[in-house]
Amino acid sequence: MVILPIMGYNTIAGFRKLWNEKNYKAIVSFAERLPEGTVQEDPNLLMYYDISLGWCEMKENMTDSNIQYIVSTLAIEGLTPSNDALELCRNLFDGKIDAKTAEDSIFEKYGLSRVKKHG
């Protein structure tokens, strides 16, 4: 078994830490930078890598499906989202931004402000 440092941890501990943080993309990224055969030779690393790769692929497919759903739903109403709006949706679905950040971006782009609710 080869032990390589990942973020100050040995390989298994680094993968486990990323797994606990649900950072599947980082596991895939680190695994793909390890020397050839390292992951395939260690059943624990291979498990973390395979499952993480599956999560990443599933998440990408879900994002694409959600975007297609939004576009088709708007098309029924005769509306077409801007590329900026689609990028906000993609970033939201990918977890890069939260809903408030997306809303703030739209408000800023169109010079709008929030109105407090009454009641």
FENQUI-V968867 format. One record per residue. RES is the residue in one small letter. PHI is phi in radians with two decimals (NA if undefined). Layout:
# FENQUI-V968867
RES&PHI / RES&PHI
This chain:
# FENQUI-V968867
m&NA / v&-1.68 / i&-1.89 / l&-2.06 / p&-1.29 / i&-2.30 / m&0.93 / g&1.46 / y&-2.01 / n&-1.24 / t&-0.96 / i&-1.10 / a&-1.12 / g&-1.11 / f&-1.10 / r&-1.08 / k&-1.07 / l&-1.09 / w&-1.07 / n&-1.10 / e&-1.49 / k&1.02 / n&-1.68 / y&-1.14 / k&-1.09 / a&-1.17 / i&-1.05 / v&-1.07 / s&-1.08 / f&-1.12 / a&-1.07 / e&-1.28 / r&-1.72 / l&-1.28 / p&-0.96 / e&-0.92 / g&1.57 / t&-1.04 / v&-1.19 / q&-1.15 / e&-1.46 / d&-2.08 / p&-1.07 / n&-1.22 / l&-1.08 / l&-1.08 / m&-1.09 / y&-1.03 / y&-1.13 / d&-1.04 / i&-1.18 / s&-1.11 / l&-1.05 / g&-1.06 / w&-1.07 / c&-1.10 / e&-1.15 / m&-1.13 / k&-1.09 / e&-1.10 / n&-1.14 / m&-1.15 / t&-1.07 / d&-1.06 / s&-1.11 / n&-1.12 / i&-1.10 / q&-1.08 / y&-1.10 / i&-1.07 / v&-1.07 / s&-1.21 / t&-1.13 / l&-1.16 / a&-1.08 / i&-1.02 / e&-1.54 / g&1.36 / l&-1.91 / t&-2.25 / p&-1.23 / s&-1.28 / n&-1.07 / d&-1.09 / a&-1.13 / l&-1.13 / e&-1.16 / l&-1.06 / c&-1.06 / r&-1.06 / n&-1.13 / l&-1.15 / f&-1.13 / d&-1.40 / g&1.38 / k&-1.36 / i&-2.40 / d&-1.75 / a&-1.08 / k&-1.12 / t&-1.09 / a&-1.10 / e&-1.07 / d&-1.02 / s&-1.10 / i&-1.17 / f&-1.01 / e&-1.13 / k&-1.03 / y&-1.78 / g&1.15 / l&-1.73 / s&-2.31 / r&-1.32 / v&-1.98 / k&-1.21 / k&-1.31 / h&-1.71 / g&1.91
